[in-house]
Amino acid sequence: MTNRFGIGGFRRALVIGGALAGLLLAPEARAEEPPARPEETPNALARRWFEDAKFGLFVHWGVYSLLGKGEWVMNNDKIPIAEYRKLPPQFNPTKFDAEEWVKLAKSAGVRYITVTTKHHDGFCMYDSKLTDYDVVDGSPYAKDPIKALADACRKHRIKLFFYYSLLDWHHPDYFPLGKTGHDAGREEKGDWSKYVAYYQGQVRELCTNYGEIGGLWFDGWWDAPEAAWDLEGTYKLIHDLQPGALVGNNHHVAPFPGEDFQMFEQDLPGENSAGFNKAEATTALPLETCLTMNESWGYNSRDDHFKSAEQIVRALAGAAGRGANLLLNVGPKPDGTIGPEFAERLLAVGRWLEGNGKAIYGTRKGPIPPQPWGVTTDRDGSEGQVPTIYLHILKPDVNEVTLPEMLVEAVAFPLGGMVPLKKEMAGGGVKFTLPDDDRDPYDTIISVTFPVPMPR
Ligand code: H79
């Protein structure tokens, strides 16, 4: 691994000790885009913003929410289109308040929201001129919730990304079928090139009608990996229309040309509990891991297997320590509200970030790879910040941490604390003893700085 302590060299010499560093550091990273560096393209700036952002809110919301059995219910319960079409006329989320969603997101400390505009069921949650199978033309709600969300996000300086499913269980030209959607009762015919024109037209709408967007988050490619998707054309369209928009695609394989970030589903980069996360994390692109808060993406009334705030904070720190953002999902109810189980946890994470965000936002993965005790994040010395490594101690029963001997000059302080940690040489490394008191139940953070320049 390339890092500033050895193989990659030390980026910047430092002269300021830990306590002072604690005072000098901005209490919270900025919510807006950083100023562009000279000759930095909009795309490079957006990628840098994305890596700084670290935390996003994923929203899975569609007509499937009415059934309370997740977003795959059409496929899983073998509901034919003729039957599924009865859902939109029942979709009337009178309690949907975009401003409330965004305020909750802000309180959680997320920097962006990624929302489903069309899931695999093919029903569009935004106003599309290319189909009537959308929320404006096909539901009694008859308003565009994505427009409301885009406006609220702009007002509160949250970036908005659009989830868009390439896979479509409804469109007559999605043919030949791929791995899924075989019980939709569709005719055995269709013109694939028409489907590509349709989906690219929708991508154009999403890049045209909602102001500046954060980017596009594609899914469902894996349904038909051999199909002629013209992703190259799609990605070019996006980058031409919105030079600052980022493209990601949840295809579970190594990134394709034109993609701006690599994503992982239900696993931190390098892990594969889901079974389909076999792609290695690239070092060339920003990374993002999406995670459900319970075990469902779309609203599931029977799923109460919620992660604790502690597990979520550790996932956020664990992602940051691997150089990845966490995109944390909520599945709003059909009436448009976000349930208390989600809201409580979001607020708890937000409270934790208020005190600890400086070790998350704006950092990159640390020089020490994930350890049994936790992870490290790294804030370089650019933009007036003091270069600091943060140790995230994710195991409450760990009382000491041994770092490589080359860090012998390091000074370590509990985050925000004034008393340096006890340090001694031990076992070929330098051992720091953690304080007994003042432990954070989720993640005890130690900031590590250096009073003398480190060797390059
Ligand atoms: O939107 C959420 C899910 O509905 C969607 N992605 C998240 C963000 C999703 N679709 N499928 N999955 C998640 C599970 C992945 C299943 C896969 Fe496969 C395993 C894809 C490829 C291998 C099963 C087998 C589906 C196709 C073949």
Boltz pocket constraint, residues with backbone or C-beta under 6 A from the ligand:
constraints:
  - pocket:
      binder: B
      contacts: [[A, 60], [A, 71], [A, 72], [A, 179], [A, 180], [A, 219], [A, 222], [A, 223], [A, 250], [A, 252], [A, 265], [A, 276], [A, 290], [A, 297]]
      max_distance: 6.0
